[in-house]
Amino acid sequence: MSVGRPPADDSTDPTGPLTRSGADSTGPLARPEADSTGPLARPEADPVGSLARSEAGPIGEAEQPSSGTAAQARLPEQPDPPRPPEDSPGTAPATADARTSAPESGGQPSSPTTDSRSSAPEDEPGTAAVITPAPAARDETDPAPTPEAARETDDGGAEAWEVAPEPSELSLADELLDESDEIGETAPMPVARASEGRTKALVLAGVAATVLAVGVGCYTVVKPYVAPDDFEGGGSGAVTVRIDPGATAGEVGATLTAAGVVASARSFINATEEKSVADRLRPGHYRLRKGMAAGAAVDLLLTPSSRVVKRATIPEGMRAGEVYQRISQQSGLPVRDFQAVDTDLLGLPEYARGVEGFLFPATYEVEPGTTAPDLLAAMVDRFEVAAKKVHLAERAAEIGLTPLEAVIVASLVQAEGGRDSDYPKIARVIYNRLRDGRPLEIDSTVLYAQSRRTLKVSIKDTKVRSPYNTYMRAGLPPGPIANPGEKALMAALHPAEGDWYWFVTTNPAHRITKFTDKESEFVRYREELNQYLGTN
C-alpha cells in the first residue's frame, strides 16, 4: 500500500486489520520509488523496526519476526487509543493508517508483528481478513486505478485497492513535517548538511584571506617599482650633494634620497630613464633643494649653474712653483699646502724625479672638500693620460731617449716656443746640438736656475753655477724646467727635419721665431731681439 495520508472517510474502521495474508511483509508498502526500510521512511510504511502507530490498541512487545526480517525492538508503551463502538462486528473495512492485526475474539488487541501476512484465526467467527495486495509492476499504458476501484472475489467479498498517489514535488522533509501533524512526532532534521556547509564556508573564508594576504604582499613588493614614492614640485631650501665619479643612476638616487632631495631612489631612476639622461650625470657637487620631484631634480643636475665648483686653469710652460701660486689663487687653498705635499702620494711615474714636468696643464675643477694633494694628484693623472695618448715610452725608445729625457726636451720646447708650428723645429735644433755634442745654450735653462722670468738674459746670467745652466754644461739639464702640454710632447717625439743649430724669437709679442744653421745669421737675429727689447 502507499505511504500517504489515508482518505478522509469517517466510516473507516481504524481497528480493522490493514495487512493481507497474501502480501509479502518484506516488500515495499510505500510508493515504488520510496525506500520503506530507510531511516526517514514514514512510520506507516515501515514494517521492520519503525514506530508503527496502532489505532486499534496499545503497542506491545514485537513477536518473533518471520524469516528474512529483523526482530522489532521493544518500544515504550503508549496509552490505549479510544476504542470505537462495536456496532458492526464481523466486518473490517480497509484502511491505510496502520498495519496491525485484528483484535482477538476476547476483545484484546494483538501485538503488531513484522509479518504483514498475519491475520485473524480462520475458525473465529465474525472476523474477515482483508487482503491488500502488494503493488505489482504496472505497464505505463495501463490506466491507473482509482481509489474507489474494487473487484469482487470468488467468495463474494470485496477486495479493496489502494493506489499510490502521483509523486509529489515536496521534499521528504516537507512530507515528514506534514505527517507530524497526525502522528504527533517530528523527525529531527539531519545536521550533516549544516556541518558540511559551515566547513565549506570556513574553507572559502580561509582561501579568501590567503588570497587577500598574497595580494597585499605582492602589491607591497611591486609598489616601489611601479609606483615609487615621489615629491611634487621644485622643493624648497638648499642642500649640497656630491656625486662620486662613476656613480650609477641608482647610486645617485640613493644619495639624493638620503639628503632629502627626492622621495625614493626608484623615482629618480624612473625619471632618468624617461628622460634618457642616465649617461649624462656627471660627478661633482650640486646645489639642489629638498623635497623635489624626481624629474625636477634630474633637470637641475643637468643645469651647469647648479654645480658647486671652482675651476683652476694651468697654462702650458708653467713651473711647479708658479702652478702652486696660480692654483692657490683660484682654489682658495694655501700655497704652503701644495709645497708640503708628499710627492710619493701623487702617483708619479717611476722615472719621475719630482713633480716638475708632470703637473699637466689643463683646467681643473676644485669642489668643496678638495685638498692640495687631490689637485696635484689629478694633474699627475692627467699627464698619464696624455703620455699614453702620444705613446711616450714607445716613441722615446725609437729616437734613442728615455721617457724622462723626452719629457725634459718637451719642457725645453714648451719654455722656448712661440707658435705651435715652431715646436718641432725647436726640438730638431736640440737634437742636432746633442748629436754634435755642443752645449744647448738655451736662455730658459739659466733663468730656471735663477727662478726668474725675463727676456733679457745677460752674459752674467749665462755664467751662473747650476746643473741647469746649458751654457756651461753640455747635454740636457737634469730634469724638466717646465710642465709641457701635449703639443710639446708630440714635438719632442716627432721633431722636424732640418740642419738648424740656432733659433731666436725676434718678436716675442707676435711669437716670431727664426731658425738658421749659420752663426752669422744667428748674430743678426740676436740684434733684432735686442732692438725689440731696447737693450742695444
FENTA-V8545 format. One record per pair of residues at least 24 apart in sequence whose C-alpha atoms are under 6 Angstrom apart, sorted by the first residue. I is the first residue (numbers start at 0). J is the second residue. Records with the same first field share a line. If there is no record, write none. Layout:
I: J + J
//
This chain:
0: 28 + 29 + 161
1: 28 + 29 + 30 + 163
2: 29 + 44
5: 95
12: 92
13: 54
14: 55
15: 91 + 101
16: 99 + 100 + 101
17: 94 + 98
18: 98 + 115
19: 116 + 129 + 130 + 131
20: 116 + 117 + 130
21: 116
22: 116 + 132 + 133
24: 114 + 115
30: 163
43: 97
46: 113
47: 113
53: 97
54: 80
56: 108
59: 110
61: 112
62: 112
64: 113
65: 114
89: 125 + 126
227: 266
228: 262 + 263
229: 262
230: 262 + 290 + 291 + 292
231: 292
232: 291 + 292
233: 291
234: 288 + 289 + 290 + 291
235: 288 + 289
236: 288
237: 287 + 288
238: 286 + 287 + 288
239: 285 + 286
240: 284 + 285
241: 283 + 284
242: 282 + 283
243: 282
244: 282
248: 277
259: 289
260: 288 + 289 + 290 + 291
261: 290 + 291 + 293
266: 293
267: 293
270: 294
308: 365 + 366
309: 364 + 365
310: 363 + 364 + 365
311: 362 + 363
312: 361 + 362
313: 360 + 361
314: 360
315: 360 + 483 + 484
316: 413 + 414 + 481 + 482 + 483
317: 481 + 482
318: 481
319: 355
336: 371
337: 371
345: 376
356: 479 + 481 + 482
357: 382
358: 482
360: 484
407: 478 + 479
408: 491
409: 483 + 487 + 488 + 491
410: 479 + 480 + 481 + 482 + 483
413: 483 + 487
417: 510
422: 490
423: 490 + 494 + 495
424: 495
426: 491 + 494
427: 494 + 495
428: 499 + 500
438: 473
439: 469
440: 469 + 470
444: 468
//
